[in-house]
Amino acid sequence: MKKQLRHAVNAGGIFGIITIFLFLIGFTGTAADLFSDLFRNKNAAPFLSLNPQMLNMLIFLGLIGLWAGAYGSRKSKSQTDDPWGAALIGGLTAGLVHGLLVSGLALLVGTLNLRGVRINVYLSELLPDAIKLFLVGKSPLQGATVHIVFLTLTGFLGGLLSRGVGRGSWRVRSGAAWNSILEKISQQSIVKQVRGSRNTRYVVYGILLLLVFLLPLRAGPYWNYTIGTVGIYVLLGLGLNIVVGLAGLLDLGYVAFFAIGAYTMALLTAPQPHHLMWSFWIALPIGVLLAALTGLLLGAPVLRMRGDYLAIVTLGFGEIIRILSKSDALTPFTGGPSGVKAIGFPTLFGKPFNSGVDFVYLIFLAVLLIIFVTNRLQNSRVGRAWEAMREDETVSRAMGINTLTQKLLAFAIGAAFAGLGGALFASRNVFTGPEDHNLMVSINVVAVVIVGGMGNIPGVIAGALMLKGLPEVLRQLEDYRVMVFGALLIVMMLWRPAGMIPSARRKMEVEKDKGVIETPDEGRGK
Amino acid sequence: MPNVKPPARRVTTYKIVQGIIGVVLAGYLIWRLFVVFIANPSYGPDTWARFAIAGLILGSVYALVAIGYTLVYGILRMINFAHGDIMMIGAFGGYFVFEALKSIPTPTLADPELTFLNAHPVLSVIAAFIVGVSIAALSGYFLEKIAYRPLRGAPRLVPLISAIGASIFLENAAQLLFGAQRRDYANPIVLTRGEGWGIPIGGSNVILTYTGVLTVVISTLIMIALYLLVMRTRLGRSMRAVSENKQVAALMGIDVDGVISRTFIISGALAGAAGVMWGIHLGLVYHFVGFIPGIKAFTAAVLGGIGNIPGAMIGGLFLGLVESLGPAGLGINFQLKDVIAFGILVLVLIFRPTGIIGEVLTEEKV
């Protein structure tokens, strides 16, 4: 009982801090906006003197409260029985602590606001309107009471639901029944056949490809731009995947190679500052080669270092490239802070590729090419060498792999992909400047690779869709995106270090400890 | 790992390239020194003194942050990527103390508009340091507990990525909380930035700012205290033992997790002090303030040999001086001073990866 109480108080404290943090960064208001879009209740009549916006915010807080209660009612792992009383008291306590913390803050902020202190000078999200919303339009004391009562109630309810629905005896029974049904279906010969055959996979890929190729025709210019950006991030992700996922070298300056590709394309095809006006098709391979060459030149001294030095040196290199492209010293050569405008577009068989749709197709082609190359590389001798190196450098050296050459190769190929991405990016945007190549690009790409699944092509594509595509759908969450990236990196490392869609081999490594060894179906028997 | 017999020395291509780069760089440096000091002296001794003073002050801040990197690296063999952001948290702590004290009126007969900040400047600065240091130390503790402790024993890449995530999270959370604008540190009037003692050098007056002297004095005191802590106390001894060998330390009855926690608290406290000094001396604080100093301090730690505490101090001072004297000495644009720091990092890693003094890594130098 004492243990349960302590756990519940902890849970309430954690959730209290989370709720307070969400309020301070203005997320409670954003969530209310999101809900009002979802329920379409912006103009609904007030309920209990609460306008729809306040109700939506309370719904959001209530969800957190339920979660806090459910978490607080959890029993410890060593406990075998799961009594109702402990679960309910746990939920109630967690809710009470949660409510106390939140209402304390509401009281403080509300009183300060009443006294005319402009809190938003220091905490920029706490505008008077936001505070009014948080106090549901009442005086500080009343608002705080609302919070404490509401959060305690939802905490209790959370405990009730968690014990009754989540951990009830019927749940165990229904779970077993569901499993047996699944088992029966998978025993059928036809299911086995469809699953086992390689053609199924081809059919699925074919349908996906067809969908992807038809999509740009129906999507407007905005969505085509977004699809193109996602495509470029898939390119970059696949390139970095070789460096980080396969060879196990953490490169935080990946944007440098992207910038080299972009600037090569820009300087060779734009009228300013050099008036070269070369064709896109000449500039593209030059950009790719230059990026690969820079990769080699940077890699040669640096790849002998320990892995974590590499991360910082590449980070520094990325910053150097950005500072150089921005500096006055190189302005006559790179266009300086104002960047390069009017970058050339490709022409193929007399047809200029300058509309949004054309570029989406061009990017698709590049992505398909890179997927093909990556796939072949991954299953080749070189790919195996990379993976061996990632797992254990000493052993792989003993097996006769020249680790330095292999690392350089991985670095150069990854850089070449980034160069390709950069060249396409610059040509599509018709403009490139130093701020297109800041550290955030590197971090985005690292996040794409790690969240999606290191060393795995579908994982990288899923990661790019999730991290670059999803925020475009949820525009309101734009401000929180980068912070969520950071949190996601930590959470992924704690919870699924192999990524959302881990490669079969990595999955096997992670699950090895649990005694479940799956046969990897990838890269064998070819 | 068994002891591998070192292979016979032979001249590799890499060595040759290394030699060529070295000769070219050394030649360039000598030529530049000749130009700057003898052939075409464009700066007088007063300007050089100004650069040197600025470099020394900056270097003493870098040194404090670098020690934090080195302490953590020595014990966990990981780069605490979020260390610079802990410095930012400390800077914000000091900022809020100054803002709060500025709003407390303590009227006297002579000056009815006097605020607490100006009435008791010493107390105010002490309060800013205490708050900044404790908030930073606390964040260091929680950072380790949430983002690093569950990953102990994972492959090296895993905690590093987690640390990068923590750094991104802290920077952007600070931006969302406090807004993106740059804020002025409200120093007490006695510590107004840019004012100080004038020293006549080469015919003109070189100003030794009060804030700068405060920074150097405090960071020297902290470094001495830290040295005594690591070398003379029980905690310091257990820290050294854990950094030698965790298993054996645990067998000797040392609470390894506790020691690691305390190391993070100490390194966070150092970063917090550095943050408050950064704010008092340079005067600007915003969510990204810790990023570049963090990377430079890491460079300083590598320069001095990572894992080596005196090395980090010397590396920090050296980097501060080079960064401040470098652009003038090499005759390049002052915008490129960050490039010098990163360039030095790359060069050190090429020529002497163990740092100037040599790192203290007994084993597993993978």
Interface residues (C-beta under 8 A of the other chain):
Chain A: F21 L24 I25 G26 Y122 L123 S124 E125 V244 G248 L250 L252 A300 P301 V302 R304 M305 R306 G307 D308 Y309 A311 I312 V313 L315 G316 F317 E319 I320 I323 L324 K326 S327 D328 A329 E393 T394 I443 V446 I450 D479 Y480 V482 M483 F485 G486 A487 L488 L489 I490 M492 M493 L494 P497
Chain B: M1 Y14 V17 M78 I79 F96 E99 I146 A147 P150 L151 A154 R156 L157 V158 P159 L160 I161 S162 I164 G165 A166 S167 I168 F169 L170 E171 N172 A173 Q175 L176 L177 F178 G179 A180 Q181 I295 F298 T299 V302 I332 N333 Q335 L336 D338 V339 A341 F342 G343 L345 V346 L349 I350 P353 K365 V366
